[in-house]
Amino acid sequence: MSPPSRDQLLKTANLFLEAFNEFTPESVVRHRSPACLHRLLPDTLRSPPQTNADHASFIGALRPIMPVFKLQIVEGTEPIVDDVSRKVVLHLKSHSSTVVGLYENEYVWTLTLSQDGTSVDDVAEFADSLYTTEWLPKLKKAAEEAAAKKQ
C-alpha cells in the first residue's frame, strides 16, 4: 500500500482542526481513529495520554467555563507534511474567553495519520509549558466550581 498523498494528509488535518474548533466532546474526536491517543507535552506538564473517551470527557468538563475555543495556524507558517511517516506538524495559537479571563496559548501539534490518511492515530501536543502551568490550576478550579453548581 502506498502512503497517502500530501493532499490527503492536509485534508484530514484541516478537517480535524475544523472539528476541534467546534469544541464539543463529539467534534474533537470526530476525525480520530478508535485507538487515537492525545498526548500533552512536555512531560513536565504531568498529563497522562488521553484516549478518545478521556479527551471528549475533558472537553465536556471545560465547556461550561470555556464555551468557545479556537485554534488557528500561526500567521506566516505552513503545515509541515511527511507523507512517508504520515505526519502533519502544525504551529498553532489558541484563543478563548473563559470565566477566569482571556486564554491564549501557543502549540506545536504533530498529528500522525492512519495508513489511508483519513483519520488521526496520534496527537502529540507541545504546549507553552509556562503558560499552561499557570493556567491549568485556574481552569481546573473553575471547572470544579461549575460542576458543583450543576449538582
C-alpha positions as CSV (number, residue, x, y, z in Angstrom):
1,M,0.0,0.0,0.0
2,S,1.4,3.4,-1.0
3,P,1.3,6.1,1.6
4,P,-1.5,8.7,1.4
5,S,-0.8,11.8,-0.7
6,R,0.2,15.1,0.8
7,D,-3.1,16.5,-0.2
8,Q,-5.0,13.7,1.6
9,L,-2.9,14.3,4.8
10,L,-3.6,18.0,4.7
11,K,-7.3,17.5,4.0
12,T,-7.6,15.3,7.1
13,A,-5.5,17.7,9.2
14,N,-7.8,20.6,8.2
15,L,-10.9,18.6,8.9
16,F,-9.5,17.6,12.3
17,L,-8.8,21.3,13.1
18,E,-12.2,22.5,11.9
19,A,-13.9,19.8,14.0
20,F,-11.7,20.7,17.0
21,N,-12.8,24.3,16.7
22,E,-16.5,23.3,17.1
23,F,-15.2,22.4,20.6
24,T,-17.8,19.8,21.6
25,P,-17.0,16.4,23.1
26,E,-18.2,14.8,19.9
27,S,-16.4,17.1,17.4
28,V,-12.9,16.9,19.0
29,V,-12.8,13.1,18.4
30,R,-14.7,13.0,15.1
31,H,-11.6,12.6,12.9
32,R,-9.6,10.3,15.2
33,S,-9.2,6.6,14.8
34,P,-10.7,4.5,17.6
35,A,-7.3,3.9,19.2
36,C,-6.0,7.5,18.9
37,L,-4.1,8.9,21.8
38,H,-3.7,12.6,22.7
39,R,-0.5,13.4,24.5
40,L,0.1,16.8,26.1
41,L,3.8,17.5,26.2
42,P,6.4,18.2,27.5
43,D,6.4,15.5,30.2
44,T,6.9,18.2,32.9
45,L,3.2,19.0,32.5
46,R,2.5,15.6,34.0
47,S,-0.5,14.9,31.8
48,P,-1.2,11.3,31.0
49,P,-2.1,10.4,27.4
50,Q,-5.9,10.7,26.7
51,T,-8.0,8.2,24.8
52,N,-10.8,9.5,22.7
53,A,-13.2,8.9,25.7
54,D,-10.8,10.7,28.0
55,H,-10.4,13.7,25.7
56,A,-14.1,14.0,25.0
57,S,-14.7,14.0,28.7
58,F,-12.0,16.6,29.3
59,I,-13.6,18.9,26.7
60,G,-17.0,18.3,28.2
61,A,-15.7,19.5,31.6
62,L,-14.1,22.6,30.0
63,R,-17.2,23.7,28.0
64,P,-19.1,25.4,30.9
65,I,-16.1,27.7,31.6
66,M,-14.7,27.8,28.1
67,P,-17.6,27.6,25.7
68,V,-15.7,28.8,22.6
69,F,-12.1,27.7,21.9
70,K,-10.5,28.4,18.6
71,L,-7.2,27.1,17.2
72,Q,-5.6,28.6,14.1
73,I,-2.4,28.1,12.3
74,V,0.1,30.8,13.2
75,E,0.2,33.5,10.5
76,G,3.2,33.1,8.2
77,T,3.6,29.4,8.9
78,E,2.6,26.4,6.8
79,P,1.9,22.9,7.9
80,I,4.9,20.5,7.6
81,V,3.9,17.3,5.9
82,D,5.8,14.0,5.8
83,D,3.8,11.7,3.6
84,V,6.0,8.7,4.2
85,S,5.6,8.7,8.0
86,R,2.0,10.2,7.6
87,K,2.8,13.1,9.9
88,V,1.5,16.7,9.8
89,V,3.1,19.3,12.1
90,L,1.0,22.4,12.9
91,H,2.2,25.6,14.6
92,L,-1.0,26.8,16.3
93,K,-2.3,29.6,18.6
94,S,-5.5,29.3,20.6
95,H,-8.0,32.0,21.7
96,S,-10.8,31.6,24.2
97,S,-12.8,33.9,26.5
98,T,-13.2,32.0,29.7
99,V,-14.9,32.6,33.0
100,V,-11.4,33.3,34.5
101,G,-10.1,35.6,31.7
102,L,-8.7,35.5,28.2
103,Y,-6.9,32.3,27.4
104,E,-4.3,32.5,24.6
105,N,-1.7,29.8,24.2
106,E,0.7,28.5,21.6
107,Y,1.4,25.0,20.5
108,V,3.1,22.7,18.1
109,W,0.9,19.7,17.2
110,T,2.3,16.6,15.5
111,L,-0.5,14.6,14.0
112,T,0.2,11.0,12.9
113,L,-2.5,9.9,10.5
114,S,-3.8,6.4,9.7
115,Q,-2.5,4.2,6.9
116,D,-5.0,5.6,4.5
117,G,-4.6,9.2,5.8
118,T,-8.3,9.6,6.6
119,S,-8.1,9.7,10.4
120,V,-5.7,10.8,13.2
121,D,-3.9,8.0,15.1
122,D,-1.9,10.2,17.5
123,V,-1.8,13.8,18.6
124,A,1.4,15.0,20.2
125,E,0.6,18.4,21.6
126,F,3.5,20.5,22.7
127,A,2.1,23.5,24.6
128,D,3.8,26.6,26.0
129,S,4.6,24.9,29.3
130,L,5.0,28.1,31.4
131,Y,1.6,29.4,30.2
132,T,-0.1,26.0,30.6
133,T,1.3,25.5,34.1
134,E,-0.1,28.9,35.1
135,W,-3.5,28.3,33.6
136,L,-4.3,24.6,34.3
137,P,-5.0,25.2,38.0
138,K,-7.3,28.2,37.2
139,L,-9.2,26.2,34.7
140,K,-9.4,23.1,36.9
141,K,-10.8,25.2,39.8
142,A,-13.3,26.9,37.6
143,A,-14.4,23.6,36.1
144,E,-14.8,22.1,39.5
145,E,-16.9,25.1,40.7
146,A,-19.1,24.8,37.6
147,A,-19.6,21.1,38.1
148,A,-20.5,21.7,41.8
149,K,-23.2,24.3,40.7
150,K,-24.8,21.7,38.5
151,Q,-25.3,19.3,41.4
